[in-house]
Amino acid sequence: MNKKTIAILVPIFVVLIASLFASNYPDILEILTINYNFDNKAKITPLLFTNYSFPFINNQHLSTFCSGITGLFILDFLHKVMNKTIKFFTN
């Protein structure tokens, strides 16, 4: 196995394992909005990553896993764009 394959498979494996432990309970930001009644003022907008999952996938674990993989791709893309931008302005 070459390094590129390992660099792709390890993050996917980590997301797969981490998605099994994803919590259904609200995080601290959600708890604060509930405690200070900001949730009543919030607008409901349809989002792709509602509750860290895809709403159109019925299996909760698969939905969370796919959301995590999509997040990895987004982070990789942002990392590459920022890296190229920094190299462009520093040269």
Short mmCIF file of the C-alpha atoms (twelve columns), coordinates in Angstrom:
data_MODEL
# 
_entry.id   MODEL 
# 
loop_
_atom_site.group_PDB 
_atom_site.id 
_atom_site.type_symbol 
_atom_site.label_atom_id 
_atom_site.label_alt_id 
_atom_site.label_comp_id 
_atom_site.label_asym_id 
_atom_site.label_seq_id 
_atom_site.Cartn_x 
_atom_site.Cartn_y 
_atom_site.Cartn_z 
_atom_site.pdbx_PDB_model_num 
ATOM 1  C CA . MET A 1  0.000   0.000  0.000  1 
ATOM 2  C CA . ASN A 2  1.421   3.364  -0.919 1 
ATOM 3  C CA . LYS A 3  1.345   6.505  1.209  1 
ATOM 4  C CA . LYS A 4  -1.416  8.168  -0.802 1 
ATOM 5  C CA . THR A 5  -3.794  5.253  -0.281 1 
ATOM 6  C CA . ILE A 6  -3.056  5.203  3.437  1 
ATOM 7  C CA . ALA A 7  -3.557  8.991  3.626  1 
ATOM 8  C CA . ILE A 8  -7.028  8.532  2.121  1 
ATOM 9  C CA . LEU A 9  -8.127  5.408  3.997  1 
ATOM 10 C CA . VAL A 10 -7.058  6.407  7.521  1 
ATOM 11 C CA . PRO A 11 -9.263  9.565  7.736  1 
ATOM 12 C CA . ILE A 12 -12.203 7.646  6.256  1 
ATOM 13 C CA . PHE A 13 -11.729 4.891  8.848  1 
ATOM 14 C CA . VAL A 14 -11.523 7.484  11.648 1 
ATOM 15 C CA . VAL A 15 -14.765 9.116  10.475 1 
ATOM 16 C CA . LEU A 16 -16.437 5.710  10.285 1 
ATOM 17 C CA . ILE A 17 -15.479 4.896  13.875 1 
ATOM 18 C CA . ALA A 18 -16.244 8.410  15.178 1 
ATOM 19 C CA . SER A 19 -19.676 8.444  13.522 1 
ATOM 20 C CA . LEU A 20 -20.676 5.460  15.661 1 
ATOM 21 C CA . PHE A 21 -20.106 7.578  18.777 1 
ATOM 22 C CA . ALA A 22 -21.869 10.720 17.520 1 
ATOM 23 C CA . SER A 23 -24.250 12.033 20.133 1 
ATOM 24 C CA . ASN A 24 -27.911 12.832 19.653 1 
ATOM 25 C CA . TYR A 25 -27.735 15.302 22.518 1 
ATOM 26 C CA . PRO A 26 -27.280 19.033 21.827 1 
ATOM 27 C CA . ASP A 27 -23.813 20.530 22.003 1 
ATOM 28 C CA . ILE A 28 -22.952 23.485 24.237 1 
ATOM 29 C CA . LEU A 29 -23.901 26.083 21.628 1 
ATOM 30 C CA . GLU A 30 -27.374 24.608 21.303 1 
ATOM 31 C CA . ILE A 31 -27.731 24.395 25.090 1 
ATOM 32 C CA . LEU A 32 -26.807 28.078 25.446 1 
ATOM 33 C CA . THR A 33 -29.300 29.139 22.791 1 
ATOM 34 C CA . ILE A 34 -32.019 27.195 24.600 1 
ATOM 35 C CA . ASN A 35 -31.064 28.564 28.034 1 
ATOM 36 C CA . TYR A 36 -31.020 32.190 26.840 1 
ATOM 37 C CA . ASN A 37 -34.142 31.825 24.650 1 
ATOM 38 C CA . PHE A 38 -32.329 32.546 21.398 1 
ATOM 39 C CA . ASP A 39 -33.865 29.460 19.853 1 
ATOM 40 C CA . ASN A 40 -37.280 31.183 19.766 1 
ATOM 41 C CA . LYS A 41 -35.828 34.000 17.639 1 
ATOM 42 C CA . ALA A 42 -33.996 31.724 15.215 1 
ATOM 43 C CA . LYS A 43 -35.224 31.311 11.685 1 
ATOM 44 C CA . ILE A 44 -35.740 27.768 10.516 1 
ATOM 45 C CA . THR A 45 -33.712 27.167 7.389  1 
ATOM 46 C CA . PRO A 46 -33.303 23.897 5.535  1 
ATOM 47 C CA . LEU A 47 -29.679 22.886 5.817  1 
ATOM 48 C CA . LEU A 48 -27.784 19.987 4.320  1 
ATOM 49 C CA . PHE A 49 -25.998 19.083 7.565  1 
ATOM 50 C CA . THR A 50 -28.884 19.340 10.014 1 
ATOM 51 C CA . ASN A 51 -27.786 17.569 13.225 1 
ATOM 52 C CA . TYR A 52 -24.519 16.505 11.554 1 
ATOM 53 C CA . SER A 53 -26.258 14.183 9.136  1 
ATOM 54 C CA . PHE A 54 -27.978 14.140 5.775  1 
ATOM 55 C CA . PRO A 55 -31.768 14.374 6.141  1 
ATOM 56 C CA . PHE A 56 -32.444 12.303 2.999  1 
ATOM 57 C CA . ILE A 57 -30.555 9.205  4.248  1 
ATOM 58 C CA . ASN A 58 -32.788 7.131  6.526  1 
ATOM 59 C CA . ASN A 59 -30.059 5.121  8.298  1 
ATOM 60 C CA . GLN A 60 -28.711 7.326  11.115 1 
ATOM 61 C CA . HIS A 61 -25.214 5.804  11.210 1 
ATOM 62 C CA . LEU A 62 -24.807 5.883  7.423  1 
ATOM 63 C CA . SER A 63 -26.107 9.443  7.328  1 
ATOM 64 C CA . THR A 64 -23.621 10.612 9.978  1 
ATOM 65 C CA . PHE A 65 -20.789 8.751  8.237  1 
ATOM 66 C CA . CYS A 66 -21.585 10.359 4.867  1 
ATOM 67 C CA . SER A 67 -21.779 13.756 6.544  1 
ATOM 68 C CA . GLY A 68 -18.356 13.200 8.097  1 
ATOM 69 C CA . ILE A 69 -16.817 12.126 4.786  1 
ATOM 70 C CA . THR A 70 -18.316 15.184 3.085  1 
ATOM 71 C CA . GLY A 71 -16.832 17.334 5.839  1 
ATOM 72 C CA . LEU A 72 -13.423 15.766 5.196  1 
ATOM 73 C CA . PHE A 73 -13.659 16.617 1.498  1 
ATOM 74 C CA . ILE A 74 -14.700 20.200 2.290  1 
ATOM 75 C CA . LEU A 75 -11.804 20.601 4.732  1 
ATOM 76 C CA . ASP A 76 -9.360  19.141 2.207  1 
ATOM 77 C CA . PHE A 77 -10.618 21.533 -0.455 1 
ATOM 78 C CA . LEU A 78 -10.355 24.537 1.872  1 
ATOM 79 C CA . HIS A 79 -6.852  23.478 2.925  1 
ATOM 80 C CA . LYS A 80 -5.705  23.274 -0.704 1 
ATOM 81 C CA . VAL A 81 -7.252  26.633 -1.590 1 
ATOM 82 C CA . MET A 82 -5.703  28.349 1.444  1 
ATOM 83 C CA . ASN A 83 -2.332  26.731 0.753  1 
ATOM 84 C CA . LYS A 84 -2.318  27.897 -2.887 1 
ATOM 85 C CA . THR A 85 -3.466  31.371 -1.866 1 
ATOM 86 C CA . ILE A 86 -0.713  31.710 0.724  1 
ATOM 87 C CA . LYS A 87 1.910   30.463 -1.757 1 
ATOM 88 C CA . PHE A 88 0.614   32.912 -4.369 1 
ATOM 89 C CA . PHE A 89 0.927   35.921 -2.083 1 
ATOM 90 C CA . THR A 90 4.250   34.926 -0.509 1 
ATOM 91 C CA . ASN A 91 6.088   34.379 -3.804 1 
# 
